[in-house]
Amino acid sequence: MENKLLNQEVQHYINANLHTDLHALLLKKSPFPEVSAQEIVQQIKGRQVAEKKFPFLLKEGIIFPPQLNLEQSSSEKTAFYKSEIIKGEKFIDLTSGFGIDAYYLSKNFDDITLVEQNTELLEVVEHNWSVIGKKANFVNQKLEDFLLENKEHFDTIYLDPARRDHQKNKVFLLEDLSPNILEIQEKLLSISKQMIIKLSPLIDLKYLISVVPDIFRIDIVALKNDVKEIVIFLSNEKVNEIKCYCVNLESGESPFNFMFREEENARSEYSEPEKFIYIPNNSILKAGIFNLVSEKFGLKKLHPNTHIYTSSEKKENFPGRILEMELIDSKSVKKKSQFNIISKNHPLKPDEIKKKYGLKDGGEHYLIFTQSKKGKIILKSV
């Protein structure tokens, strides 16, 4: 790949300006007639993103694509998590994009194919993979055209559909994605034993199960308690039950897995606050397994709509925060005190609570504003 950005002087200039004000840099004239200021800033932004999302690409000679492609790429952490689940002989990524997922997911495969319709983006990925010593078959083609011509069979197909429409607005329903999964899932499962699809963290799980008949596994992947993606696994072998995995990467919390029917049969007990308070992580909350959490961990809920739990004795290995707390009166909340404020099933939001009670944010202690069956309550960490 011949790219003027790879010129040694250009690379040195990019490295020297990694912490420069990018707006000011854009207003300057580029010192290189063959490379624009916009192209230089794009590379600096790419390296800044890579530091946080995929540091394995912080190598000499790596080229970064436009900002939108960087934003749509998985992080190294979530890609690595997915890579630990699958293995086989032949792997194909039909929507490879910047290739972060493909790089990790394909590590346990011998034969790797990347399909991408954006010619410039695929050239960047092919170049970068040569820099880091990774081999693959690179196919510059629309997914639909590839499927019409393809005669191969794969162990695993991976898809990360575009989640923006023609007006660049975000979309979530499967029929609005590109490609439309509902239209091609049967074709894909005819050429592969297994298909993995990465979806928006905002997608409704019940809707998902109702429209995709071949799901056998759903992973809710959070990173530091921020749900990043929903990953579904489809098989051409009929399965009767769907297993769900709730993971919160880099939290030190154990993953929690369950069958969806378990929540339907689970029941919660209720109680006023006891010594310990449990707040599930966001992957658990996304799964909606509010009764199952109560039953599995031997905890009591405060209220049907308050997804906070309590117990008199501490229960270990809970997928979320465990706080020792006491019930307090609103009159005992002193102005200018410093707390981490949590509002759950309460009419006031944290900012409104801070304003009403004159509180500062932060510190080591928590205040929880919530409801039990008896009404609104305030809990303070001990």
NORQUI-V523880 format. One record per residue. RES is the residue in one letter. D_FIRST is the distance of its C-alpha to the first C-alpha in whole Angstrom. Layout:
RES,D_FIRST ; RES,D_FIRST
This chain:
M,0 ; E,4 ; N,6 ; K,10 ; L,11 ; L,10 ; N,12 ; Q,15 ; E,18 ; V,16 ; Q,16 ; H,19 ; Y,20 ; I,19 ; N,21 ; A,24 ; N,24 ; L,24 ; H,28 ; T,28 ; D,30 ; L,27 ; H,29 ; A,30 ; L,27 ; L,26 ; L,29 ; K,28 ; K,26 ; S,22 ; P,23 ; F,19 ; P,20 ; E,16 ; V,16 ; S,19 ; A,21 ; Q,20 ; E,17 ; I,18 ; V,20 ; Q,18 ; Q,16 ; I,20 ; K,21 ; G,19 ; R,20 ; Q,23 ; V,23 ; A,21 ; E,24 ; K,27 ; K,25 ; F,22 ; P,22 ; F,21 ; L,17 ; L,19 ; K,17 ; E,15 ; G,11 ; I,12 ; I,11 ; F,14 ; P,14 ; P,17 ; Q,21 ; L,22 ; N,19 ; L,20 ; E,24 ; Q,24 ; S,22 ; S,25 ; S,25 ; E,25 ; K,29 ; T,29 ; A,26 ; F,28 ; Y,31 ; K,30 ; S,28 ; E,32 ; I,33 ; I,32 ; K,31 ; G,30 ; E,29 ; K,26 ; F,25 ; I,23 ; D,22 ; L,22 ; T,21 ; S,19 ; G,18 ; F,16 ; G,17 ; I,19 ; D,22 ; A,20 ; Y,19 ; Y,23 ; L,25 ; S,23 ; K,24 ; N,27 ; F,26 ; D,24 ; D,23 ; I,20 ; T,19 ; L,17 ; V,18 ; E,17 ; Q,18 ; N,16 ; T,12 ; E,11 ; L,12 ; L,11 ; E,7 ; V,8 ; V,10 ; E,9 ; H,6 ; N,10 ; W,12 ; S,10 ; V,11 ; I,14 ; G,15 ; K,15 ; K,15 ; A,16 ; N,16 ; F,14 ; V,16 ; N,15 ; Q,19 ; K,22 ; L,24 ; E,27 ; D,25 ; F,24 ; L,27 ; L,29 ; E,27 ; N,27 ; K,29 ; E,28 ; H,30 ; F,29 ; D,31 ; T,29 ; I,28 ; Y,26 ; L,26 ; D,26 ; P,27 ; A,26 ; R,30 ; R,30 ; D,31 ; H,30 ; Q,32 ; K,30 ; N,33 ; K,33 ; V,35 ; F,36 ; L,38 ; L,36 ; E,37 ; D,35 ; L,32 ; S,29 ; P,29 ; N,33 ; I,33 ; L,37 ; E,36 ; I,33 ; Q,35 ; E,37 ; K,34 ; L,32 ; L,35 ; S,35 ; I,32 ; S,32 ; K,35 ; Q,34 ; M,32 ; I,31 ; I,31 ; K,30 ; L,32 ; S,33 ; P,36 ; L,38 ; I,39 ; D,42 ; L,43 ; K,46 ; Y,44 ; L,41 ; I,44 ; S,46 ; V,43 ; V,41 ; P,43 ; D,41 ; I,40 ; F,41 ; R,40 ; I,39 ; D,37 ; I,38 ; V,36 ; A,36 ; L,35 ; K,38 ; N,40 ; D,37 ; V,37 ; K,33 ; E,33 ; I,35 ; V,34 ; I,35 ; F,35 ; L,37 ; S,38 ; N,39 ; E,42 ; K,45 ; V,46 ; N,49 ; E,48 ; I,45 ; K,44 ; C,43 ; Y,41 ; C,41 ; V,39 ; N,39 ; L,36 ; E,37 ; S,41 ; G,42 ; E,44 ; S,44 ; P,43 ; F,45 ; N,45 ; F,48 ; M,49 ; F,49 ; R,52 ; E,53 ; E,53 ; E,56 ; N,58 ; A,58 ; R,61 ; S,61 ; E,64 ; Y,64 ; S,66 ; E,66 ; P,64 ; E,65 ; K,63 ; F,60 ; I,57 ; Y,54 ; I,51 ; P,49 ; N,45 ; N,43 ; S,42 ; I,45 ; L,46 ; K,44 ; A,45 ; G,48 ; I,50 ; F,53 ; N,56 ; L,54 ; V,53 ; S,57 ; E,58 ; K,56 ; F,56 ; G,60 ; L,59 ; K,61 ; K,60 ; L,61 ; H,61 ; P,60 ; N,57 ; T,57 ; H,54 ; I,55 ; Y,57 ; T,60 ; S,62 ; S,65 ; E,63 ; K,59 ; K,57 ; E,54 ; N,51 ; F,51 ; P,47 ; G,48 ; R,50 ; I,53 ; L,55 ; E,59 ; M,61 ; E,64 ; L,65 ; I,66 ; D,68 ; S,66 ; K,69 ; S,68 ; V,64 ; K,65 ; K,63 ; K,60 ; S,60 ; Q,56 ; F,55 ; N,52 ; I,53 ; I,52 ; S,54 ; K,54 ; N,56 ; H,58 ; P,58 ; L,57 ; K,53 ; P,52 ; D,52 ; E,55 ; I,57 ; K,56 ; K,58 ; K,61 ; Y,61 ; G,60 ; L,58 ; K,55 ; D,52 ; G,50 ; G,52 ; E,53 ; H,55 ; Y,55 ; L,57 ; I,57 ; F,58 ; T,59 ; Q,61 ; S,63 ; K,66 ; K,68 ; G,66 ; K,64 ; I,64 ; I,62 ; L,61 ; K,60 ; S,59 ; V,61
